Amino acid sequence: MDTSIARHQDARRHLSKGYQMHNQSWEITTRTGLKLLVRTAGPGDQTALEELFHQVREDDLHFRFLSGQKSVRPDQIQAMIDVDHRTTETYIGFVAGSNLPVTTAMLACDRHGQRGEVAVSVHTDYRDCGIGWEMLSFIAKQAERSGLKAIESIESRENHDAIELERNMGFVVRSYPDDPTLVLVTKELGNPLAS
């Protein structure tokens, strides 16, 4: 599937290189034609993230945080926006032309700058619009541009939708060590620092 990403700024994001591009944004069009404006999240996005997570299904919250929590705590949202923009970045996506947050994605690099852990959440009413696919593709491109060798996600074995999507995008699914309820999905990246 071809991702249509139009840069709103000329500067590139190099997450592991430490370049800070606050307020950088991208326009992404999903397979259904839905246009999103995706940008790096910052201190002013706490309310938008709270609003978004109130619209994420309870089972999706379970899968995202691998816990039984029914809502996202303020300290968890603070951790999403209080990032160093070097080893960790949070993105937030809005329906283009609106203030409606419909997705968020986080990329956190390991201390060696080789691997990145990915987490994506999508507004319940927009789950069948291709947002998850496009955000995962977007994150993979950001990770590749930053020089990461692989991205991965820890998934509940019960999260069939996410695992199927990740398999379709070329992720390899393996059992998670010491926990039979989890799997580790990994995608090797090529062409580091490619544009």
C-alpha positions in Angstrom: 0.0 0.0 0.0 1.4 3.4 -1.0 1.5 6.0 1.7 0.9 9.6 0.6 2.9 11.8 2.9 3.4 15.5 2.1 5.9 17.3 4.2 4.7 20.6 5.7 8.3 21.6 6.5 11.5 20.9 4.6 13.5 19.9 7.7 13.9 16.1 8.3 13.3 14.4 11.5 16.3 12.4 12.7 15.1 11.0 16.0 18.2 9.2 17.1 20.5 12.0 15.9 19.0 14.5 18.4 17.5 17.1 16.0 14.5 18.7 17.6 11.8 19.6 15.1 9.0 20.7 17.3 5.7 21.4 15.5 6.8 19.5 12.4 3.7 18.1 10.7 2.8 15.7 7.9 -0.3 15.2 5.9 -1.3 11.5 5.6 -4.1 10.1 3.4 -5.4 6.7 4.4 -6.7 4.0 2.0 -10.3 5.3 2.6 -9.3 8.8 1.5 -9.3 10.2 5.1 -6.8 13.0 5.4 -4.9 13.4 8.7 -2.6 16.1 9.9 0.0 14.3 12.0 2.5 16.3 14.1 4.9 15.8 17.0 3.1 16.1 20.3 4.1 18.7 22.9 3.1 20.2 26.2 0.0 21.8 24.9 -1.4 18.4 23.8 -2.4 16.9 27.2 -6.1 17.7 26.7 -6.1 16.4 23.1 -4.5 13.1 24.2 -6.9 12.8 27.2 -9.8 13.4 24.7 -8.4 10.8 22.3 -7.9 8.1 25.0 -11.5 8.6 26.2 -12.5 7.5 22.7 -10.2 4.4 22.5 -11.9 1.0 23.2 -11.3 -0.5 26.6 -9.7 -3.6 25.1 -7.5 -1.4 22.9 -6.3 0.4 26.1 -5.6 -3.0 27.6 -3.6 -4.0 24.5 -1.8 -0.6 24.4 -0.7 -0.6 28.0 -0.8 -4.3 28.7 -2.8 -3.8 31.8 -6.4 -3.9 33.1 -6.7 -0.2 33.3 -9.9 1.4 32.0 -8.5 4.8 31.4 -5.2 6.5 30.8 -3.7 8.2 33.9 -2.5 11.8 33.8 1.1 10.6 34.5 1.0 8.3 31.5 -0.2 11.2 29.2 2.5 13.4 30.7 5.1 10.8 29.9 3.9 10.8 26.3 4.4 14.6 25.9 7.4 15.1 28.1 9.8 13.3 25.8 13.4 14.2 24.8 12.7 14.3 21.0 16.0 12.4 20.6 15.3 8.8 21.8 11.5 9.1 22.2 8.9 10.9 20.1 5.1 11.0 20.3 3.0 11.9 17.3 -0.6 12.9 17.4 -3.0 12.9 14.4 -6.0 15.0 13.7 -8.7 14.8 11.0 -7.3 17.4 8.6 -9.0 20.7 9.0 -10.3 19.9 12.5 -9.2 19.7 16.1 -10.4 16.2 16.4 -7.6 13.9 17.6 -8.0 10.4 16.1 -4.6 8.7 16.6 -1.4 8.8 18.5 1.8 6.9 18.0 5.0 6.7 20.0 8.5 5.6 19.0 11.0 4.9 21.8 14.6 4.0 20.8 16.8 1.6 22.8 19.9 3.1 24.4 22.1 1.9 21.4 20.0 3.6 18.8 19.4 0.3 17.0 15.8 -0.7 17.8 12.6 1.2 18.4 9.5 0.2 20.3 6.2 1.3 18.7 2.8 1.9 20.1 -0.2 3.1 18.1 -3.7 4.0 19.3 -6.8 4.9 17.2 -10.1 6.6 18.0 -12.9 3.9 18.2 -15.0 5.6 15.5 -12.1 5.7 13.1 -10.8 2.1 13.5 -11.8 0.9 10.0 -10.4 3.9 8.1 -6.8 2.6 7.6 -5.3 4.9 10.2 -3.5 2.1 12.1 -1.8 0.9 8.8 -0.8 4.4 7.8 0.5 5.4 11.3 2.6 2.2 11.6 4.0 2.8 8.1 4.7 6.5 9.0 6.5 5.4 12.2 8.5 2.8 10.3 9.7 5.6 7.9 10.6 7.9 10.8 12.5 5.1 12.4 14.3 4.2 9.2 15.2 7.9 8.6 16.7 8.1 12.1 18.9 5.1 11.4 17.2 2.5 13.4 17.7 -1.1 12.3 14.4 -2.5 13.5 11.1 -1.6 15.1 9.1 -3.8 17.4 6.0 -4.0 19.5 5.0 -6.2 22.4 1.4 -7.4 21.8 -1.1 -9.4 23.7 -1.5 -12.7 22.0 -5.2 -11.9 22.0 -4.8 -8.7 19.9 -5.5 -10.5 16.6 -6.3 -7.3 14.7 -2.9 -5.6 15.4 -0.9 -8.8 14.9 -2.6 -9.4 11.5 -1.9 -5.8 10.5 1.7 -6.1 11.5 2.1 -9.4 9.7 0.7 -7.9 6.6 3.3 -5.1 6.9 6.2 -7.6 7.1 6.6 -7.9 10.8 7.7 -11.2 12.2 5.8 -12.6 15.1 7.6 -14.5 17.9 6.7 -15.7 21.3 7.7 -13.3 24.1 10.2 -14.7 26.5 8.8 -15.8 29.8 5.2 -14.7 29.1 3.0 -17.0 27.0 0.2 -14.3 26.9 2.5 -12.0 24.8 4.2 -11.9 21.4 7.0 -9.8 20.1 6.5 -8.4 16.6 9.6 -7.1 14.8 10.2 -5.5 11.5 13.8 -5.2 10.2 14.4 -1.9 8.4 16.5 -1.2 5.4 18.2 1.9 4.0 18.9 3.8 7.2 19.0 7.6 6.8 17.1 7.3 3.5 14.9 10.1 2.5 
